[in-house]
Structures are given as structure tokens and as C-alpha cells.
């Protein structure tokens, strides 16, 4: 297959493109370096000539300091423009959304593809609007993936902050946290995306993917410490007080996904273990410091 990938130079795209190539596909990469600002790109019909499938990854992932108008231009208007062109060209589209469309925490049971949409920030609202708009496009063969936190070599943002804190031996107040959070490595997510592109049965479906069983924040910290070869310094602190700082809620609350649908329907299982991917991430981090 000849596959067009937007956001090919990003964190996920940089992992996905080699995976697709290794599976025998021809990849046409689109990113800011080749097209300029993709939100202003108008040559989608030409870009889709000869293409068998599209994977749309390009997005603004972090809202801090980002104007919401700019957020919507990139995360809503851009995928809709691409979706219209893909529908007209008869090219299937895989859209990378986010588990954040369901909210920031699970309470009664893990999220699955049928869970209610309850976005809590501008990024998640934009993903909901993009999904809704794409599904409304007549003739578009759409597949949606909603990943949780993605990690792996090259990771940034909150996971990188946690990685750095543990590597530096900082005491962290998570010993008493009892939660469950799903994660997915960039390598496992790329493999799932490739499987969806290759499988006609994925068209029209929405899949939540993860590395497997959810882990608690203390377990994640200890696993990172082991991968880095350093002791993990955790101490107990009341979770109710930690949650007074909103960023801490991602480390105290649960966000668990049920990835059973993609396993049942496509026979997909993560090819890399959680421990293996943490070790790769730790090795990358240690090579950068």
C-alpha cells in the first residue's frame, strides 16, 4: 500500500513511518518541513493522488500557551479538510484521537469505544469535534484510534518530567496512591495503527489501545527506577491534598482503558511488553543526559 502520513516527523509519526516501511508499505510523509503550515495546506487532492490510505497524526498536543483558535485550526479544521478530500478521492482515513475525549478519569469501569464523551479541556474538545465532523462526512471510510498517555524514546511533557524526577532521585509523594492508569508505547501504538490501516474490518470502527493491564502510579515510578538503575524514593502523602494541584490529578486518579475491541475484531495484541518499552525509554533518556 502507498500510505500518506501527516505529522510524520512528530513523536508518533517518527515511530510509525519505519513500522509501515518495515511491513512493505510505501510511505509518503507530510509534515511542516515539507508543506509548511499544514492548517493552511490546500493541495489535498494532489497529495492524495495514488494514495491507498491516510494516517492523520498532525495535531497540537499540548494546550499550555496555545491560543484556542490556533488549536482548533490545527486539530479540527485541518482533519476536516483532509477528510473531505479523502472522501472525494475514496481513500480510507485513520484519525489519531485521544482517550481524553472520555474525560480525565475513570470511576466505575474502564473506558471503551462506547463510553460517553466528556472532554475537559480545549485539546479534548477539539478531538471530539474533529471526530464528530469526520463521521458526518458522506463517503469517508474512517477509523479512529483513541490512545492514552503515549511514551517511548523521544517522549516529552509530563512523562519526561516524571522520568527526570526519578532519574535525579527526587522524593515523590505517591507511595499511598492506589490508582490504575493505562499507557501505550509509541511502538505499540504504531503497530496498532498499521494493523488498522491494513484491515478492511477496521473501517467505521473506534479503538482504544494500550500496552495491556493498567498500572498504578507507584508501580510506574518503581518500574521506571528499575529501568534507569536508580532507587525510587516514594513517600506517602494524602491524595486529597495532592489533588489540590490540578496537574497532580493525572498521577492520583485512574484512567483505565478496555482495549478488547481491537483484539477481538482485528486480532491485535501489543507486540512489545510494558517492561521492554520502559527499558527502551530509560536507555534513550540516559543517552541524552
Secondary structure, DSSP 8 states (H G I E B T S, - for coil): -EEEEETTTSTTHHHHHHHHHHTT-EEEEE-HHHHS-GGG---HHHHTTT-SEEEE-------TT--HHHHHIIIIIHHHHHHHHHHHHT-EEEEE--GGGG-S--SSS-B-TTS-----SHHHHHHHHHHHHHHTSTT--EEEEEE-EEESTT--HHHHHHHHHHHTT--BS-TT----B-EEEHHHHHHHHHHHHH-GGGTT-EEEE-SSS-B-HHHHHHHHHHHHTS---B----HHHHTTSGGGHHHHS-B-B--HHHHHHH----SS-HHHHHHHHHHHHHHH-
